[in-house]
Amino acid sequence: MKKLLGVLLVCAFALPAAAGVLPGDKAPDFTLKDTTGQEHQLANYLKEGKTVVLEWFNPDCPFIVKHHQNHKTMNESYAKVKGHDVVWLAINSGAEGKQGHGLERNRKAVKDYGIPFPVLLDPSGRVGKAYGAKTTPHMYVITAEGVVAYSGAIDDDRSAAKLGETNHVLAALHDLMQGNNVQVAETKPYGCSVKYGQ
């Protein structure tokens, strides 16, 4: 029994505290390249007064398939806000050898899903871990002041098939565009786990 407790304690202390950001926190800056090789730096978008939506992405996750292929949640949401100083960036933090990783796989996904916004590659997982991204998709809305205004799910149906009644990201963006605080600033994200490396 003592040995088992010792192993459990070692495992418990070996696990680092979950990193990440909460609504109200400063959004960590990052620079990543998209599938065309173009660099995107968060700070540059904020300097331009843009609100930024981040979507954690894995083209082979059934929940990404739900929102990009079976339904067009992400594309349609982006279409509704792109003319309002909103930038939408998908980020793949999958490590080498993991599901959905790699430049060619993500280039194909951009084409197959008709994604009109950049898909950025974060194979080291550094950016995903800085934000505490847990699932694909895990959504963040960042104000032009660089503050996390929303973190969580895209909508309120956690199944891999049916769409929810409330699009939390559009609701948060609507609140911000009206000059109001985001009424629902945090929800529990759902989807596949982000395929980080060690």
C-alpha positions as CSV (number, residue, x, y, z in Angstrom):
1,M,0.0,0.0,0.0
2,K,2.8,2.4,0.9
3,K,4.5,1.6,-2.4
4,L,1.3,2.3,-4.3
5,L,0.8,5.6,-2.5
6,G,4.4,6.6,-3.3
7,V,3.9,5.9,-7.0
8,L,0.7,7.9,-7.0
9,L,2.4,10.8,-5.2
10,V,5.3,10.8,-7.7
11,C,2.9,10.8,-10.6
12,A,0.9,13.6,-9.1
13,F,3.9,15.8,-8.5
14,A,5.3,14.9,-11.9
15,L,2.3,16.4,-13.6
16,P,2.8,20.2,-14.2
17,A,0.1,22.5,-13.4
18,A,-2.1,23.2,-16.4
19,A,-0.8,26.2,-18.2
20,G,-3.2,28.5,-20.0
21,V,-5.2,31.7,-20.0
22,L,-8.6,32.6,-18.6
23,P,-11.0,35.3,-19.7
24,G,-9.5,38.7,-18.6
25,D,-5.9,37.5,-19.0
26,K,-3.4,39.0,-21.4
27,A,-3.3,36.8,-24.6
28,P,0.2,35.4,-25.1
29,D,1.9,36.7,-28.2
30,F,3.0,34.3,-30.9
31,T,4.4,34.1,-34.4
32,L,3.5,31.1,-36.5
33,K,3.6,30.3,-40.2
34,D,0.5,29.2,-42.1
35,T,0.2,26.5,-44.8
36,T,1.4,28.9,-47.5
37,G,4.5,29.9,-45.5
38,Q,3.2,33.3,-44.5
39,E,4.0,34.4,-40.9
40,H,1.3,35.7,-38.6
41,Q,2.0,37.5,-35.4
42,L,-0.7,38.2,-32.9
43,A,0.8,41.5,-31.9
44,N,0.6,42.8,-35.4
45,Y,-3.1,42.2,-35.7
46,L,-3.7,43.9,-32.3
47,K,-1.7,46.9,-33.5
48,E,-4.1,47.1,-36.4
49,G,-7.0,47.2,-34.0
50,K,-8.3,43.7,-34.9
51,T,-10.2,41.3,-32.7
52,V,-8.7,37.9,-33.1
53,V,-10.5,34.5,-33.0
54,L,-8.3,31.4,-32.4
55,E,-9.6,28.0,-33.3
56,W,-7.5,24.9,-32.3
57,F,-7.5,22.6,-35.3
58,N,-6.9,19.0,-36.3
59,P,-8.2,18.1,-39.8
60,D,-8.8,14.4,-38.8
61,C,-10.7,15.0,-35.5
62,P,-14.4,14.1,-35.9
63,F,-15.4,17.4,-34.2
64,I,-13.4,19.4,-36.7
65,V,-15.1,17.4,-39.5
66,K,-18.4,18.3,-37.9
67,H,-17.7,22.0,-38.0
68,H,-15.8,22.2,-41.2
69,Q,-17.2,19.5,-43.5
70,N,-20.6,18.2,-42.3
71,H,-21.5,21.7,-41.3
72,K,-19.8,24.9,-42.2
73,T,-19.8,26.4,-38.7
74,M,-16.4,28.0,-38.8
75,N,-16.5,29.2,-42.4
76,E,-20.0,30.7,-41.9
77,S,-19.1,32.3,-38.6
78,Y,-16.0,33.9,-40.2
79,A,-18.1,35.1,-43.1
80,K,-20.4,36.9,-40.7
81,V,-17.6,38.8,-38.9
82,K,-14.8,39.3,-41.4
83,G,-15.9,42.8,-42.3
84,H,-15.9,43.9,-38.7
85,D,-12.1,44.0,-38.1
86,V,-12.1,40.4,-37.0
87,V,-9.3,38.0,-37.9
88,W,-9.9,34.3,-37.6
89,L,-6.9,31.9,-37.3
90,A,-6.9,28.2,-37.0
91,I,-3.9,26.6,-35.1
92,N,-2.8,23.0,-35.3
93,S,-0.6,22.1,-32.3
94,G,-0.3,18.4,-33.2
95,A,3.2,17.0,-32.9
96,E,5.1,15.1,-35.5
97,G,3.7,11.6,-35.9
98,K,0.4,12.5,-34.4
99,Q,-3.1,12.5,-36.0
100,G,-3.6,15.5,-38.4
101,H,0.0,16.7,-38.2
102,G,2.0,18.1,-41.1
103,L,2.2,20.7,-43.7
104,E,0.8,18.6,-46.6
105,R,-2.1,17.2,-44.5
106,N,-3.1,20.7,-43.5
107,R,-2.7,22.1,-46.9
108,K,-5.1,19.4,-48.2
109,A,-7.5,20.2,-45.4
110,V,-7.6,23.9,-46.3
111,K,-8.5,22.9,-49.9
112,D,-11.0,20.1,-49.0
113,Y,-12.8,22.1,-46.3
114,G,-12.7,25.4,-48.3
115,I,-11.2,27.2,-45.4
116,P,-11.0,30.9,-46.2
117,F,-8.8,31.9,-43.2
118,P,-5.2,30.8,-42.4
119,V,-4.3,27.5,-40.7
120,L,-1.2,28.0,-38.7
121,L,1.2,25.2,-37.7
122,D,2.5,24.9,-34.1
123,P,4.2,21.4,-34.1
124,S,6.2,22.2,-30.9
125,G,2.9,22.8,-29.1
126,R,4.4,25.9,-27.5
127,V,1.5,28.2,-28.5
128,G,-1.2,25.7,-27.7
129,K,0.3,25.1,-24.2
130,A,0.7,28.8,-23.6
131,Y,-3.1,29.2,-24.1
132,G,-4.0,25.9,-22.5
133,A,-5.8,24.6,-25.5
134,K,-7.3,21.3,-24.6
135,T,-9.5,20.2,-27.5
136,T,-10.0,20.5,-31.2
137,P,-11.7,22.8,-31.5
138,H,-10.9,25.0,-28.5
139,M,-11.9,28.6,-29.2
140,Y,-10.5,31.9,-28.0
141,V,-11.7,35.4,-28.7
142,I,-9.0,38.1,-28.1
143,T,-9.9,41.8,-28.0
144,A,-8.0,44.5,-29.9
145,E,-6.5,45.4,-26.5
146,G,-4.9,41.9,-26.3
147,V,-7.2,40.5,-23.6
148,V,-8.9,37.1,-23.7
149,A,-12.6,37.8,-23.8
150,Y,-13.9,34.3,-24.4
151,S,-12.5,30.7,-24.0
152,G,-14.3,27.5,-24.6
153,A,-16.5,25.6,-27.1
154,I,-17.8,26.9,-30.4
155,D,-21.4,26.0,-29.5
156,D,-23.6,24.2,-27.0
157,D,-23.9,20.8,-28.5
158,R,-21.1,18.4,-27.5
159,S,-22.0,15.7,-30.0
160,A,-19.9,14.9,-33.0
161,A,-22.9,15.4,-35.3
162,K,-25.5,17.9,-34.2
163,L,-25.0,21.7,-34.1
164,G,-25.8,23.6,-31.0
165,E,-28.4,26.3,-30.7
166,T,-26.0,28.9,-29.4
167,N,-22.7,29.8,-31.2
168,H,-20.7,31.1,-28.3
169,V,-18.0,32.7,-30.4
170,L,-20.5,34.7,-32.4
171,A,-22.3,35.7,-29.2
172,A,-19.0,36.9,-27.7
173,L,-18.1,38.9,-30.9
174,H,-21.6,40.4,-31.0
175,D,-21.2,41.6,-27.4
176,L,-17.8,43.1,-28.1
177,M,-19.1,44.9,-31.3
178,Q,-21.9,46.4,-29.2
179,G,-19.2,47.7,-26.8
180,N,-20.4,45.4,-24.0
181,N,-18.7,42.9,-21.8
182,V,-19.0,39.3,-23.0
183,Q,-22.0,37.8,-21.2
184,V,-20.7,34.2,-21.4
185,A,-16.9,34.5,-21.2
186,E,-16.1,30.9,-20.6
187,T,-17.6,27.5,-21.4
188,K,-16.1,24.0,-21.3
189,P,-14.5,23.1,-24.6
190,Y,-15.3,19.8,-26.3
191,G,-13.7,17.7,-29.0
192,C,-10.6,15.6,-29.5
193,S,-7.6,16.2,-27.3
194,V,-4.9,18.4,-28.8
195,K,-2.2,16.0,-30.0
196,Y,0.7,17.5,-28.2
197,G,4.1,15.8,-28.1
198,Q,5.9,15.0,-24.9
